[in-house]
Amino acid sequence: MKLKPTRVVTHNMAYRLQCDSCDLESEYTDWADANGDASDHEAEYADHWVSIVDLQEA
Ligand SMILES: [Zn+2]
């Protein structure tokens, strides 16, 4: 019996943006997206500091 190829969705690459000055909170599977949005947010609100939290599942 042949196994059907299944699309593997990995959940171990996930990042969450958290801002220490507002309640911004979003999740990304792509570092570049997370990083881009973090930069955009910090560019828009110069006194906000956005952290990118690595949500790797153990
Ligand atoms: Zn903010």
N, CA, C, O and the ligand as a Tripos MOL2 file, in Angstrom:
@<TRIPOS>MOLECULE
protein
  233   231    59     0     0
PROTEIN
NO_CHARGES

@<TRIPOS>ATOM
      1 N           0.8390   -1.1990    0.0000 N.3       1 MET1
      2 CA          0.0000    0.0000    0.0000 C.3       1 MET1
      3 C           0.8760    1.2530    0.0000 C.2       1 MET1
      4 O           1.7960    1.4030    0.8040 O.2       1 MET1
      5 N           0.5610    2.1150   -0.9070 N.am      2 LYS2
      6 CA          1.3350    3.3550   -1.0200 C.3       2 LYS2
      7 C           0.7720    4.4290   -0.0980 C.2       2 LYS2
      8 O          -0.4390    4.6240   -0.0010 O.2       2 LYS2
      9 N           1.6630    5.0990    0.5540 N.am      3 LEU3
     10 CA          1.2000    6.1880    1.4150 C.3       3 LEU3
     11 C           0.9860    7.4450    0.5860 C.2       3 LEU3
     12 O           1.8050    7.8210   -0.2520 O.2       3 LEU3
     13 N          -0.1210    8.0610    0.8480 N.am      4 LYS4
     14 CA         -0.3930    9.3410    0.1900 C.3       4 LYS4
     15 C           0.5560   10.4050    0.7340 C.2       4 LYS4
     16 O           0.7640   10.4950    1.9440 O.2       4 LYS4
     17 N           1.1150   11.1860   -0.1330 N.am      5 PRO5
     18 CA          1.9350   12.2800    0.4070 C.3       5 PRO5
     19 C           1.0430   13.2790    1.1370 C.2       5 PRO5
     20 O           0.0200   13.7200    0.6120 O.2       5 PRO5
     21 N           1.4350   13.6140    2.3170 N.am      6 THR6
     22 CA          0.6430   14.5870    3.0660 C.3       6 THR6
     23 C           1.4250   15.8840    3.2000 C.2       6 THR6
     24 O           2.6530   15.8950    3.2800 O.2       6 THR6
     25 N           0.7140   16.9100    3.2190 N.am      7 ARG7
     26 CA          1.3720   18.1980    3.3980 C.3       7 ARG7
     27 C           1.6620   18.3860    4.8780 C.2       7 ARG7
     28 O           0.7580   18.3700    5.7140 O.2       7 ARG7
     29 N           2.9030   18.5600    5.1760 N.am      8 VAL8
     30 CA          3.2880   18.7020    6.5770 C.3       8 VAL8
     31 C           3.2310   20.1690    6.9740 C.2       8 VAL8
     32 O           3.8920   21.0260    6.3860 O.2       8 VAL8
     33 N           2.4380   20.4210    7.9690 N.am      9 VAL9
     34 CA          2.3780   21.7850    8.4960 C.3       9 VAL9
     35 C           3.1420   21.8020    9.8120 C.2       9 VAL9
     36 O           2.7390   21.1760   10.7920 O.2       9 VAL9
     37 N           4.2180   22.5080    9.8130 N.am     10 THR10
     38 CA          5.0040   22.5660   11.0410 C.3      10 THR10
     39 C           4.5570   23.7390   11.8850 C.2      10 THR10
     40 O           4.3640   24.8520   11.3970 O.2      10 THR10
     41 N           4.4000   23.4620   13.1420 N.am     11 HIS11
     42 CA          3.9840   24.5160   14.0620 C.3      11 HIS11
     43 C           5.1350   24.9650   14.9330 C.2      11 HIS11
     44 O           4.9700   25.7880   15.8330 O.2      11 HIS11
     45 N           6.2950   24.4170   14.6540 N.am     12 ASN12
     46 CA          7.4020   24.7600   15.5400 C.3      12 ASN12
     47 C           8.1440   26.0100   15.0880 C.2      12 ASN12
     48 O           9.1200   26.4180   15.7170 O.2      12 ASN12
     49 N           7.6810   26.6180   13.9960 N.am     13 MET13
     50 CA          8.2540   27.8920   13.6000 C.3      13 MET13
     51 C           7.1730   28.9460   13.7490 C.2      13 MET13
     52 O           6.4040   29.2110   12.8250 O.2      13 MET13
     53 N           7.1310   29.5360   14.9200 N.am     14 ALA14
     54 CA          6.1010   30.5300   15.1540 C.3      14 ALA14
     55 C           6.6840   31.6550   15.9970 C.2      14 ALA14
     56 O           7.4990   31.4440   16.8960 O.2      14 ALA14
     57 N           6.2420   32.8280   15.6750 N.am     15 TYR15
     58 CA          6.7510   34.0050   16.3680 C.3      15 TYR15
     59 C           5.5920   34.8820   16.7610 C.2      15 TYR15
     60 O           4.6140   35.0090   16.0240 O.2      15 TYR15
     61 N           5.7020   35.4790   17.9080 N.am     16 ARG16
     62 CA          4.6670   36.3930   18.3520 C.3      16 ARG16
     63 C           5.2820   37.7620   18.5790 C.2      16 ARG16
     64 O           6.3430   37.8990   19.1880 O.2      16 ARG16
     65 N           4.5930   38.7630   18.0770 N.am     17 LEU17
     66 CA          5.0190   40.1380   18.3300 C.3      17 LEU17
     67 C           4.3320   40.6380   19.5830 C.2      17 LEU17
     68 O           3.1270   40.4610   19.7600 O.2      17 LEU17
     69 N           5.1040   41.2580   20.4440 N.am     18 GLN18
     70 CA          4.5410   41.8750   21.6340 C.3      18 GLN18
     71 C           5.1420   43.2550   21.7830 C.2      18 GLN18
     72 O           6.3580   43.4370   21.7360 O.2      18 GLN18
     73 N           4.2660   44.2170   21.9630 N.am     19 CYS19
     74 CA          4.7280   45.5760   22.1420 C.3      19 CYS19
     75 C           4.6290   45.9340   23.6180 C.2      19 CYS19
     76 O           3.6350   45.6110   24.2700 O.2      19 CYS19
     77 N           5.6420   46.5920   24.1460 N.am     20 ASP20
     78 CA          5.6060   46.9240   25.5730 C.3      20 ASP20
     79 C           4.8580   48.2240   25.8570 C.2      20 ASP20
     80 O           4.6860   48.6070   27.0140 O.2      20 ASP20
     81 N           4.4140   48.9000   24.7990 N.am     21 SER21
     82 CA          3.7460   50.1860   25.0080 C.3      21 SER21
     83 C           2.2780   50.1830   24.5810 C.2      21 SER21
     84 O           1.5620   51.1450   24.8630 O.2      21 SER21
     85 N           1.8190   49.1420   23.9190 N.am     22 CYS22
     86 CA          0.4060   49.0170   23.5750 C.3      22 CYS22
     87 C           0.0890   47.5260   23.5380 C.2      22 CYS22
     88 O           0.9620   46.7030   23.8150 O.2      22 CYS22
     89 N          -1.1380   47.1710   23.2040 N.am     23 ASP23
     90 CA         -1.4640   45.7540   23.2790 C.3      23 ASP23
     91 C          -1.3630   45.0450   21.9360 C.2      23 ASP23
     92 O          -2.0730   44.0730   21.6760 O.2      23 ASP23
     93 N          -0.4790   45.5400   21.0970 N.am     24 LEU24
     94 CA         -0.1880   44.8320   19.8530 C.3      24 LEU24
     95 C           0.2280   43.3950   20.1530 C.2      24 LEU24
     96 O           1.1170   43.1560   20.9710 O.2      24 LEU24
     97 N          -0.4130   42.4510   19.4920 N.am     25 GLU25
     98 CA         -0.0050   41.0660   19.6600 C.3      25 GLU25
     99 C          -0.4580   40.2880   18.4330 C.2      25 GLU25
    100 O          -1.6570   40.1270   18.2080 O.2      25 GLU25
    101 N           0.4780   39.8130   17.6520 N.am     26 SER26
    102 CA          0.1310   39.0070   16.4850 C.3      26 SER26
    103 C           1.1040   37.8570   16.3650 C.2      26 SER26
    104 O           2.2280   37.9080   16.8640 O.2      26 SER26
    105 N           0.6500   36.8280   15.6960 N.am     27 GLU27
    106 CA          1.5030   35.6580   15.5210 C.3      27 GLU27
    107 C           1.8460   35.4640   14.0600 C.2      27 GLU27
    108 O           1.0360   35.7350   13.1730 O.2      27 GLU27
    109 N           3.0360   34.9990   13.8260 N.am     28 TYR28
    110 CA          3.5590   34.8000   12.4760 C.3      28 TYR28
    111 C           4.2310   33.4490   12.3950 C.2      28 TYR28
    112 O           4.7330   32.9280   13.3910 O.2      28 TYR28
    113 N           4.2370   32.8930   11.2160 N.am     29 THR29
    114 CA          4.9980   31.6680   11.0060 C.3      29 THR29
    115 C           6.3040   31.9770   10.3000 C.2      29 THR29
    116 O           7.1650   31.1110   10.1420 O.2      29 THR29
    117 N           6.4360   33.2090    9.8830 N.am     30 ASP30
    118 CA          7.6070   33.5850    9.1090 C.3      30 ASP30
    119 C           8.3570   34.7060    9.8110 C.2      30 ASP30
    120 O           7.7940   35.7560   10.1230 O.2      30 ASP30
    121 N           9.6170   34.4660   10.0480 N.am     31 TRP31
    122 CA         10.4380   35.4610   10.7590 C.3      31 TRP31
    123 C          10.4400   36.7960   10.0270 C.2      31 TRP31
    124 O          10.3280   37.8520   10.6500 O.2      31 TRP31
    125 N          10.5710   36.7460    8.6910 N.am     32 ALA32
    126 CA         10.6620   37.9770    7.9060 C.3      32 ALA32
    127 C           9.3860   38.8180    8.0550 C.2      32 ALA32
    128 O           9.4530   40.0430    8.1530 O.2      32 ALA32
    129 N           8.2130   38.1430    8.0710 N.am     33 ASP33
    130 CA          6.9480   38.8620    8.2670 C.3      33 ASP33
    131 C           6.8950   39.5000    9.6440 C.2      33 ASP33
    132 O           6.5160   40.6620    9.7910 O.2      33 ASP33
    133 N           7.2780   38.7300   10.6460 N.am     34 ALA34
    134 CA          7.2680   39.2300   12.0200 C.3      34 ALA34
    135 C           8.1930   40.4340   12.1420 C.2      34 ALA34
    136 O           7.8410   41.4630   12.7170 O.2      34 ALA34
    137 N           9.3770   40.2700   11.5850 N.am     35 ASN35
    138 CA         10.3800   41.3160   11.6700 C.3      35 ASN35
    139 C           9.9390   42.5750   10.9180 C.2      35 ASN35
    140 O          10.1540   43.6950   11.3820 O.2      35 ASN35
    141 N           9.3180   42.3740    9.7530 N.am     36 GLY36
    142 CA          8.8370   43.5090    8.9550 C.3      36 GLY36
    143 C           7.7650   44.2880    9.6900 C.2      36 GLY36
    144 O           7.7920   45.5180    9.7200 O.2      36 GLY36
    145 N           6.8010   43.5570   10.2970 N.am     37 ASP37
    146 CA          5.7320   44.2320   11.0180 C.3      37 ASP37
    147 C           6.2480   44.9060   12.2830 C.2      37 ASP37
    148 O           5.7640   45.9710   12.6650 O.2      37 ASP37
    149 N           7.2190   44.2930   12.9240 N.am     38 ALA38
    150 CA          7.8300   44.9070   14.1040 C.3      38 ALA38
    151 C           8.4890   46.2290   13.7220 C.2      38 ALA38
    152 O           8.3340   47.2350   14.4160 O.2      38 ALA38
    153 N           9.2170   46.2160   12.6220 N.am     39 SER39
    154 CA          9.8760   47.4420   12.1560 C.3      39 SER39
    155 C           8.8620   48.5120   11.7920 C.2      39 SER39
    156 O           9.0310   49.6870   12.1200 O.2      39 SER39
    157 N           7.7980   48.0840   11.1030 N.am     40 ASP40
    158 CA          6.7460   49.0320   10.7230 C.3      40 ASP40
    159 C           6.1370   49.6760   11.9610 C.2      40 ASP40
    160 O           5.9250   50.8880   12.0080 O.2      40 ASP40
    161 N           5.8540   48.8330   12.9750 N.am     41 HIS41
    162 CA          5.2200   49.3380   14.1820 C.3      41 HIS41
    163 C           6.1410   50.3220   14.8960 C.2      41 HIS41
    164 O           5.6970   51.3730   15.3580 O.2      41 HIS41
    165 N           7.4030   49.9830   14.9820 N.am     42 GLU42
    166 CA          8.3510   50.8670   15.6550 C.3      42 GLU42
    167 C           8.5910   52.1340   14.8510 C.2      42 GLU42
    168 O           8.8920   53.1860   15.4140 O.2      42 GLU42
    169 N           8.4580   52.0320   13.5290 N.am     43 ALA43
    170 CA          8.6000   53.2290   12.6970 C.3      43 ALA43
    171 C           7.4100   54.1590   12.9010 C.2      43 ALA43
    172 O           7.5480   55.3820   12.8880 O.2      43 ALA43
    173 N           6.2190   53.5440   13.0940 N.am     44 GLU44
    174 CA          5.0020   54.3290   13.2630 C.3      44 GLU44
    175 C           4.9130   54.9390   14.6580 C.2      44 GLU44
    176 O           4.4700   56.0740   14.8310 O.2      44 GLU44
    177 N           5.3470   54.1530   15.6530 N.am     45 TYR45
    178 CA          5.3150   54.6250   17.0360 C.3      45 TYR45
    179 C           6.7410   54.5840   17.5700 C.2      45 TYR45
    180 O           7.1890   53.5630   18.0930 O.2      45 TYR45
    181 N           7.4340   55.6780   17.4370 N.am     46 ALA46
    182 CA          8.8700   55.7040   17.7100 C.3      46 ALA46
    183 C           9.2220   55.3290   19.1440 C.2      46 ALA46
    184 O          10.3390   54.8810   19.4030 O.2      46 ALA46
    185 N           8.2850   55.5050   20.0870 N.am     47 ASP47
    186 CA          8.6010   55.1940   21.4820 C.3      47 ASP47
    187 C           8.1060   53.8190   21.9110 C.2      47 ASP47
    188 O           8.1270   53.4930   23.0980 O.2      47 ASP47
    189 N           7.6590   53.0050   20.9460 N.am     48 HIS48
    190 CA          7.2360   51.6490   21.2820 C.3      48 HIS48
    191 C           8.3700   50.6810   21.0210 C.2      48 HIS48
    192 O           9.1590   50.8680   20.0950 O.2      48 HIS48
    193 N           8.4480   49.6560   21.8320 N.am     49 TRP49
    194 CA          9.4730   48.6440   21.6690 C.3      49 TRP49
    195 C           8.7900   47.2960   21.4430 C.2      49 TRP49
    196 O           8.0840   46.7920   22.3160 O.2      49 TRP49
    197 N           9.0050   46.7300   20.2770 N.am     50 VAL50
    198 CA          8.3640   45.4640   19.9320 C.3      50 VAL50
    199 C           9.3410   44.3090   20.1100 C.2      50 VAL50
    200 O          10.4620   44.3430   19.6010 O.2      50 VAL50
    201 N           8.9020   43.2920   20.8360 N.am     51 SER51
    202 CA          9.7130   42.0850   20.9810 C.3      51 SER51
    203 C           9.1510   40.9930   20.0890 C.2      51 SER51
    204 O           7.9360   40.8710   19.9310 O.2      51 SER51
    205 N          10.0290   40.2080   19.5130 N.am     52 ILE52
    206 CA          9.5980   39.0460   18.7500 C.3      52 ILE52
    207 C           9.8950   37.8150   19.6030 C.2      52 ILE52
    208 O          11.0480   37.4770   19.8740 O.2      52 ILE52
    209 N           8.8000   37.1530   20.0190 N.am     53 VAL53
    210 CA          8.9480   36.0010   20.9040 C.3      53 VAL53
    211 C           8.9060   34.7330   20.0750 C.2      53 VAL53
    212 O           8.0010   34.5320   19.2650 O.2      53 VAL53
    213 N           9.8760   33.8960   20.2840 N.am     54 ASP54
    214 CA          9.9460   32.6150   19.5950 C.3      54 ASP54
    215 C           9.0390   31.6120   20.2960 C.2      54 ASP54
    216 O           9.2470   31.2890   21.4650 O.2      54 ASP54
    217 N           8.0360   31.1210   19.5790 N.am     55 LEU55
    218 CA          7.0500   30.2250   20.1880 C.3      55 LEU55
    219 C           7.3380   28.7680   19.9080 C.2      55 LEU55
    220 O           6.4120   27.9660   19.7830 O.2      55 LEU55
    221 N           8.5670   28.4250   19.8120 N.am     56 GLN56
    222 CA          8.9030   27.0330   19.4990 C.3      56 GLN56
    223 C           8.3300   26.0670   20.5140 C.2      56 GLN56
    224 O           8.4940   26.2260   21.7240 O.2      56 GLN56
    225 N           7.6570   25.0650   19.9880 N.am     57 GLU57
    226 CA          7.1120   24.0280   20.8630 C.3      57 GLU57
    227 C           8.2070   23.0380   21.2070 C.2      57 GLU57
    228 O           8.9900   22.6230   20.3530 O.2      57 GLU57
    229 N           8.2400   22.6790   22.4390 N.am     58 ALA58
    230 CA          9.2880   21.7350   22.8710 C.3      58 ALA58
    231 C           8.9140   20.3040   22.4770 C.2      58 ALA58
    232 O           9.6680   19.3700   22.7530 O.2      58 ALA58
    233 ZN          2.9920   49.5110   20.1890 Zn       59 ZN59
@<TRIPOS>BOND
     1     1     2 1
     2     2     3 1
     3     3     4 2
     4     3     5 am
     5     5     6 1
     6     6     7 1
     7     7     8 2
     8     7     9 am
     9     9    10 1
    10    10    11 1
    11    11    12 2
    12    11    13 am
    13    13    14 1
    14    14    15 1
    15    15    16 2
    16    15    17 am
    17    17    18 1
    18    18    19 1
    19    19    20 2
    20    19    21 am
    21    21    22 1
    22    22    23 1
    23    23    24 2
    24    23    25 am
    25    25    26 1
    26    26    27 1
    27    27    28 2
    28    27    29 am
    29    29    30 1
    30    30    31 1
    31    31    32 2
    32    31    33 am
    33    33    34 1
    34    34    35 1
    35    35    36 2
    36    35    37 am
    37    37    38 1
    38    38    39 1
    39    39    40 2
    40    39    41 am
    41    41    42 1
    42    42    43 1
    43    43    44 2
    44    43    45 am
    45    45    46 1
    46    46    47 1
    47    47    48 2
    48    47    49 am
    49    49    50 1
    50    50    51 1
    51    51    52 2
    52    51    53 am
    53    53    54 1
    54    54    55 1
    55    55    56 2
    56    55    57 am
    57    57    58 1
    58    58    59 1
    59    59    60 2
    60    59    61 am
    61    61    62 1
    62    62    63 1
    63    63    64 2
    64    63    65 am
    65    65    66 1
    66    66    67 1
    67    67    68 2
    68    67    69 am
    69    69    70 1
    70    70    71 1
    71    71    72 2
    72    71    73 am
    73    73    74 1
    74    74    75 1
    75    75    76 2
    76    75    77 am
    77    77    78 1
    78    78    79 1
    79    79    80 2
    80    79    81 am
    81    81    82 1
    82    82    83 1
    83    83    84 2
    84    83    85 am
    85    85    86 1
    86    86    87 1
    87    87    88 2
    88    87    89 am
    89    89    90 1
    90    90    91 1
    91    91    92 2
    92    91    93 am
    93    93    94 1
    94    94    95 1
    95    95    96 2
    96    95    97 am
    97    97    98 1
    98    98    99 1
    99    99   100 2
   100    99   101 am
   101   101   102 1
   102   102   103 1
   103   103   104 2
   104   103   105 am
   105   105   106 1
   106   106   107 1
   107   107   108 2
   108   107   109 am
   109   109   110 1
   110   110   111 1
   111   111   112 2
   112   111   113 am
   113   113   114 1
   114   114   115 1
   115   115   116 2
   116   115   117 am
   117   117   118 1
   118   118   119 1
   119   119   120 2
   120   119   121 am
   121   121   122 1
   122   122   123 1
   123   123   124 2
   124   123   125 am
   125   125   126 1
   126   126   127 1
   127   127   128 2
   128   127   129 am
   129   129   130 1
   130   130   131 1
   131   131   132 2
   132   131   133 am
   133   133   134 1
   134   134   135 1
   135   135   136 2
   136   135   137 am
   137   137   138 1
   138   138   139 1
   139   139   140 2
   140   139   141 am
   141   141   142 1
   142   142   143 1
   143   143   144 2
   144   143   145 am
   145   145   146 1
   146   146   147 1
   147   147   148 2
   148   147   149 am
   149   149   150 1
   150   150   151 1
   151   151   152 2
   152   151   153 am
   153   153   154 1
   154   154   155 1
   155   155   156 2
   156   155   157 am
   157   157   158 1
   158   158   159 1
   159   159   160 2
   160   159   161 am
   161   161   162 1
   162   162   163 1
   163   163   164 2
   164   163   165 am
   165   165   166 1
   166   166   167 1
   167   167   168 2
   168   167   169 am
   169   169   170 1
   170   170   171 1
   171   171   172 2
   172   171   173 am
   173   173   174 1
   174   174   175 1
   175   175   176 2
   176   175   177 am
   177   177   178 1
   178   178   179 1
   179   179   180 2
   180   179   181 am
   181   181   182 1
   182   182   183 1
   183   183   184 2
   184   183   185 am
   185   185   186 1
   186   186   187 1
   187   187   188 2
   188   187   189 am
   189   189   190 1
   190   190   191 1
   191   191   192 2
   192   191   193 am
   193   193   194 1
   194   194   195 1
   195   195   196 2
   196   195   197 am
   197   197   198 1
   198   198   199 1
   199   199   200 2
   200   199   201 am
   201   201   202 1
   202   202   203 1
   203   203   204 2
   204   203   205 am
   205   205   206 1
   206   206   207 1
   207   207   208 2
   208   207   209 am
   209   209   210 1
   210   210   211 1
   211   211   212 2
   212   211   213 am
   213   213   214 1
   214   214   215 1
   215   215   216 2
   216   215   217 am
   217   217   218 1
   218   218   219 1
   219   219   220 2
   220   219   221 am
   221   221   222 1
   222   222   223 1
   223   223   224 2
   224   223   225 am
   225   225   226 1
   226   226   227 1
   227   227   228 2
   228   227   229 am
   229   229   230 1
   230   230   231 1
   231   231   232 2
@<TRIPOS>SUBSTRUCTURE
     1 MET1         2 RESIDUE 1 A MET
     2 LYS2         6 RESIDUE 1 A LYS
     3 LEU3        10 RESIDUE 1 A LEU
     4 LYS4        14 RESIDUE 1 A LYS
     5 PRO5        18 RESIDUE 1 A PRO
     6 THR6        22 RESIDUE 1 A THR
     7 ARG7        26 RESIDUE 1 A ARG
     8 VAL8        30 RESIDUE 1 A VAL
     9 VAL9        34 RESIDUE 1 A VAL
    10 THR10       38 RESIDUE 1 A THR
    11 HIS11       42 RESIDUE 1 A HIS
    12 ASN12       46 RESIDUE 1 A ASN
    13 MET13       50 RESIDUE 1 A MET
    14 ALA14       54 RESIDUE 1 A ALA
    15 TYR15       58 RESIDUE 1 A TYR
    16 ARG16       62 RESIDUE 1 A ARG
    17 LEU17       66 RESIDUE 1 A LEU
    18 GLN18       70 RESIDUE 1 A GLN
    19 CYS19       74 RESIDUE 1 A CYS
    20 ASP20       78 RESIDUE 1 A ASP
    21 SER21       82 RESIDUE 1 A SER
    22 CYS22       86 RESIDUE 1 A CYS
    23 ASP23       90 RESIDUE 1 A ASP
    24 LEU24       94 RESIDUE 1 A LEU
    25 GLU25       98 RESIDUE 1 A GLU
    26 SER26      102 RESIDUE 1 A SER
    27 GLU27      106 RESIDUE 1 A GLU
    28 TYR28      110 RESIDUE 1 A TYR
    29 THR29      114 RESIDUE 1 A THR
    30 ASP30      118 RESIDUE 1 A ASP
    31 TRP31      122 RESIDUE 1 A TRP
    32 ALA32      126 RESIDUE 1 A ALA
    33 ASP33      130 RESIDUE 1 A ASP
    34 ALA34      134 RESIDUE 1 A ALA
    35 ASN35      138 RESIDUE 1 A ASN
    36 GLY36      142 RESIDUE 1 A GLY
    37 ASP37      146 RESIDUE 1 A ASP
    38 ALA38      150 RESIDUE 1 A ALA
    39 SER39      154 RESIDUE 1 A SER
    40 ASP40      158 RESIDUE 1 A ASP
    41 HIS41      162 RESIDUE 1 A HIS
    42 GLU42      166 RESIDUE 1 A GLU
    43 ALA43      170 RESIDUE 1 A ALA
    44 GLU44      174 RESIDUE 1 A GLU
    45 TYR45      178 RESIDUE 1 A TYR
    46 ALA46      182 RESIDUE 1 A ALA
    47 ASP47      186 RESIDUE 1 A ASP
    48 HIS48      190 RESIDUE 1 A HIS
    49 TRP49      194 RESIDUE 1 A TRP
    50 VAL50      198 RESIDUE 1 A VAL
    51 SER51      202 RESIDUE 1 A SER
    52 ILE52      206 RESIDUE 1 A ILE
    53 VAL53      210 RESIDUE 1 A VAL
    54 ASP54      214 RESIDUE 1 A ASP
    55 LEU55      218 RESIDUE 1 A LEU
    56 GLN56      222 RESIDUE 1 A GLN
    57 GLU57      226 RESIDUE 1 A GLU
    58 ALA58      230 RESIDUE 1 A ALA
    59 ZN59       233 GROUP 0 **** ****
